[in-house]
């Protein structure tokens, strides 16, 4: 950082990212990433960051990225659940940062569930 302009640029960038974590209203889409020790050990931090950055990059103001504790299925970590108003919850498993970006692009933006990462218990 060499100037106030540099600091302001960093501040603006972080406000966009933090805006994706603000409290949601009932019309918001929520992406919840399991961030208990099991999730973090399996790589949930880069997944969480990828969701945040991708939502901010696409200016998805109605999408809130949050974290939770254990989602209860440690062997499937890193995991994320997508809550879209009026639709069934989708649970994604064994994620990485690239999968997170793909979920934002295909599921959140275009409405197509990324089936290869879903939890299928049949």
C-alpha positions in Angstrom: 0.0 0.0 0.0 1.4 3.3 -1.0 -1.5 5.7 -0.8 -5.0 6.3 0.5 -6.3 5.3 -2.9 -4.7 1.9 -2.5 -6.4 1.5 0.9 -9.8 2.7 -0.5 -9.5 0.2 -3.4 -8.9 -2.6 -0.9 -11.8 -1.4 1.3 -14.2 -1.4 -1.7 -13.1 -4.9 -2.7 -13.7 -6.2 0.8 -17.0 -4.5 1.2 -18.3 -6.4 -1.9 -17.1 -9.7 -0.5 -18.5 -8.9 3.0 -21.8 -7.8 1.4 -22.3 -11.4 0.4 -22.2 -12.4 4.0 -24.7 -9.9 5.4 -28.0 -11.0 7.0 -30.4 -12.2 4.4 -34.1 -11.6 3.9 -36.5 -14.3 2.8 -36.0 -13.7 -0.9 -32.2 -14.3 -0.7 -30.5 -17.4 -2.0 -28.2 -18.8 0.7 -25.1 -20.9 0.3 -24.1 -22.5 3.6 -20.6 -24.1 3.8 -19.8 -26.6 6.6 -16.9 -25.1 8.5 -16.4 -27.3 11.5 -13.0 -28.9 12.0 -13.9 -31.8 9.8 -14.8 -29.4 6.9 -11.8 -27.2 7.4 -9.5 -30.2 7.5 -11.0 -31.5 4.3 -10.5 -28.1 2.5 -13.6 -26.0 3.2 -11.8 -22.7 3.5 -10.8 -22.4 -0.2 -14.4 -23.6 -1.1 -15.9 -20.9 1.2 -13.6 -18.2 -0.3 -14.4 -19.4 -3.9 -18.2 -19.1 -3.2 -17.7 -15.6 -1.7 -15.4 -14.4 -4.6 -17.6 -15.8 -7.4 -20.8 -14.3 -5.9 -19.0 -10.9 -5.5 -17.5 -11.1 -9.0 -20.9 -11.6 -10.5 -22.5 -8.9 -8.3 -25.1 -11.4 -7.0 -26.5 -9.2 -4.2 -29.3 -11.6 -3.5 -26.9 -14.4 -2.7 -25.6 -14.7 0.8 -22.6 -17.0 1.6 -22.5 -18.1 5.2 -20.9 -20.8 7.2 -22.2 -23.3 9.7 -20.7 -25.9 12.1 -20.7 -29.6 11.2 -23.4 -30.6 8.7 -23.3 -34.1 10.1 -21.7 -36.1 7.3 -18.0 -35.7 7.8 -16.9 -38.2 5.2 -18.5 -36.0 2.5 -16.7 -32.8 3.4 -16.2 -30.2 2.1 -19.9 -29.7 1.8 -22.3 -26.8 1.0 -26.1 -26.5 1.0 -27.9 -24.2 -1.4 -31.2 -22.7 -0.3 -33.2 -21.0 -3.0 -36.6 -19.6 -2.0 -39.4 -21.9 -3.1 -37.1 -24.8 -4.1 -35.8 -27.8 -2.3 -32.4 -27.6 -0.5 -29.5 -29.0 -2.5 -26.6 -30.5 -0.7 -23.3 -30.5 -2.5 -20.4 -32.8 -1.3 -16.7 -33.4 -1.8 -16.2 -29.9 -3.2 -13.2 -27.9 -4.2 -12.8 -24.2 -5.3 -13.5 -25.0 -9.0 -16.6 -26.9 -8.1 -17.8 -24.0 -6.0 -17.4 -21.6 -9.0 -19.2 -24.1 -11.2 -22.1 -24.3 -8.7 -22.5 -20.5 -8.7 -22.4 -20.4 -12.5 -24.6 -23.3 -13.3 -27.0 -23.6 -10.3 -27.2 -20.1 -8.8 -27.1 -18.1 -12.0 -28.7 -20.6 -14.5 -30.9 -22.7 -12.3 -29.3 -26.1 -13.2 -28.2 -28.3 -10.3 -24.7 -29.7 -10.7 -25.6 -33.3 -10.2 -22.1 -34.7 -10.1 -21.5 -33.0 -6.7 -24.9 -33.7 -5.1 -25.5 -36.0 -2.3 -27.5 -39.0 -3.7 -28.8 -41.3 -1.0 -30.8 -43.8 -3.0 
